[in-house]
Amino acid sequence: MKPDQLYQELIDLADRLQITVSEQNLKTSGIKVKSGFCKVKGQNLFVMDKHKSIHEKIRILAAQLADIPHEDIYIVPAVRDLLDKTVAK
């Protein structure tokens, strides 16, 4: 699977887990911040630095999603393998 497709599958999985992924320009925030998970007004949000490489975005988002129970959701095999490898680390 191509990196862009893999990243989109991870975003789709996050959506099914009721997590909104938002890519933002974190360099303009004026404070030192990193990509990560937060809760805003009761909604789950994952803020991704849009300046990260696609491979880094995949690694960051996969690490976050691997920790969330997802066994009851259909996930394409390539994404499931990635999440399983991420958990194993």
C-alpha positions as a LaTeX table, in Angstrom:
\begin{tabular}{lrrr}
\hline
Residue & $x$ (\AA) & $y$ (\AA) & $z$ (\AA) \\
\hline
Met1 & 0.00 & 0.00 & 0.00 \\
Lys2 & 1.30 & 3.46 & $-0.89$ \\
Pro3 & 2.10 & 5.80 & 2.02 \\
Asp4 & $-0.67$ & 8.25 & 1.09 \\
Gln5 & $-3.22$ & 5.42 & 1.01 \\
Leu6 & $-1.96$ & 4.04 & 4.33 \\
Tyr7 & $-2.22$ & 7.45 & 5.97 \\
Gln8 & $-5.75$ & 7.91 & 4.64 \\
Glu9 & $-6.73$ & 4.46 & 5.99 \\
Leu10 & $-5.39$ & 5.49 & 9.42 \\
Ile11 & $-7.43$ & 8.71 & 9.27 \\
Asp12 & $-10.52$ & 6.68 & 8.31 \\
Leu13 & $-9.90$ & 4.30 & 11.21 \\
Ala14 & $-9.55$ & 7.25 & 13.60 \\
Asp15 & $-12.89$ & 8.55 & 12.34 \\
Arg16 & $-14.53$ & 5.17 & 13.01 \\
Leu17 & $-13.06$ & 5.35 & 16.52 \\
Gln18 & $-14.68$ & 8.79 & 16.88 \\
Ile19 & $-11.39$ & 10.67 & 16.71 \\
Thr20 & $-11.10$ & 13.64 & 14.38 \\
Val21 & $-7.68$ & 14.07 & 12.78 \\
Ser22 & $-6.85$ & 17.70 & 12.05 \\
Glu23 & $-3.67$ & 18.76 & 10.26 \\
Gln24 & $-2.49$ & 22.14 & 11.49 \\
Asn25 & 0.48 & 24.43 & 10.98 \\
Leu26 & 1.95 & 24.09 & 14.47 \\
Lys27 & 4.90 & 26.36 & 13.69 \\
Thr28 & 2.68 & 29.45 & 13.78 \\
Ser29 & 1.26 & 28.74 & 17.24 \\
Gly30 & 3.95 & 30.79 & 18.96 \\
Ile31 & 4.62 & 28.06 & 21.52 \\
Lys32 & 6.45 & 24.76 & 21.21 \\
Val33 & 3.82 & 22.09 & 20.53 \\
Lys34 & 3.83 & 18.60 & 19.03 \\
Ser35 & 1.30 & 16.44 & 17.26 \\
Gly36 & $-0.93$ & 14.61 & 19.68 \\
Phe37 & $-4.28$ & 13.60 & 21.11 \\
Cys38 & $-6.54$ & 15.91 & 23.07 \\
Lys39 & $-10.16$ & 16.31 & 24.03 \\
Val40 & $-11.94$ & 19.54 & 23.09 \\
Lys41 & $-15.48$ & 20.19 & 24.35 \\
Gly42 & $-15.93$ & 16.45 & 24.88 \\
Gln43 & $-14.78$ & 15.46 & 21.40 \\
Asn44 & $-11.65$ & 13.42 & 20.69 \\
Leu45 & $-9.18$ & 15.29 & 18.49 \\
Phe46 & $-5.79$ & 14.34 & 17.13 \\
Val47 & $-3.80$ & 17.35 & 15.96 \\
Met48 & $-1.15$ & 16.50 & 13.36 \\
Asp49 & 1.64 & 18.87 & 12.34 \\
Lys50 & 1.07 & 19.28 & 8.61 \\
His51 & 4.80 & 19.86 & 8.05 \\
Lys52 & 5.73 & 16.30 & 9.03 \\
Ser53 & 6.69 & 13.86 & 6.29 \\
Ile54 & 4.05 & 11.30 & 5.29 \\
His55 & 6.12 & 8.53 & 6.90 \\
Glu56 & 6.34 & 10.47 & 10.16 \\
Lys57 & 2.58 & 11.16 & 10.09 \\
Ile58 & 1.94 & 7.44 & 9.63 \\
Arg59 & 4.25 & 6.55 & 12.52 \\
Ile60 & 2.72 & 9.12 & 14.87 \\
Leu61 & $-0.91$ & 8.31 & 14.08 \\
Ala62 & $-0.35$ & 4.54 & 14.11 \\
Ala63 & 1.27 & 4.80 & 17.56 \\
Gln64 & $-1.77$ & 6.66 & 18.87 \\
Leu65 & $-4.35$ & 4.34 & 17.31 \\
Ala66 & $-2.51$ & 1.17 & 18.36 \\
Asp67 & $-3.25$ & 2.02 & 22.01 \\
Ile68 & $-7.00$ & 2.35 & 21.44 \\
Pro69 & $-9.13$ & $-0.82$ & 21.45 \\
His70 & $-9.95$ & $-1.60$ & 17.82 \\
Glu71 & $-10.37$ & $-5.37$ & 17.75 \\
Asp72 & $-14.10$ & $-5.21$ & 16.89 \\
Ile73 & $-13.62$ & $-2.95$ & 13.87 \\
Tyr74 & $-12.77$ & $-4.14$ & 10.38 \\
Ile75 & $-9.36$ & $-2.80$ & 9.41 \\
Val76 & $-7.65$ & $-3.48$ & 6.09 \\
Pro77 & $-4.84$ & $-6.03$ & 6.58 \\
Ala78 & $-1.99$ & $-3.59$ & 5.84 \\
Val79 & $-3.21$ & $-1.20$ & 8.54 \\
Arg80 & $-3.87$ & $-4.00$ & 11.04 \\
Asp81 & $-0.32$ & $-5.32$ & 10.48 \\
Leu82 & 1.07 & $-1.82$ & 11.05 \\
Leu83 & $-0.90$ & $-1.40$ & 14.28 \\
Asp84 & 0.14 & $-4.87$ & 15.50 \\
Lys85 & 3.80 & $-4.08$ & 14.84 \\
Thr86 & 3.42 & $-0.73$ & 16.59 \\
Val87 & 1.96 & $-2.39$ & 19.69 \\
Ala88 & 4.75 & $-4.98$ & 19.71 \\
Lys89 & 7.47 & $-2.31$ & 19.99 \\
\hline
\end{tabular}
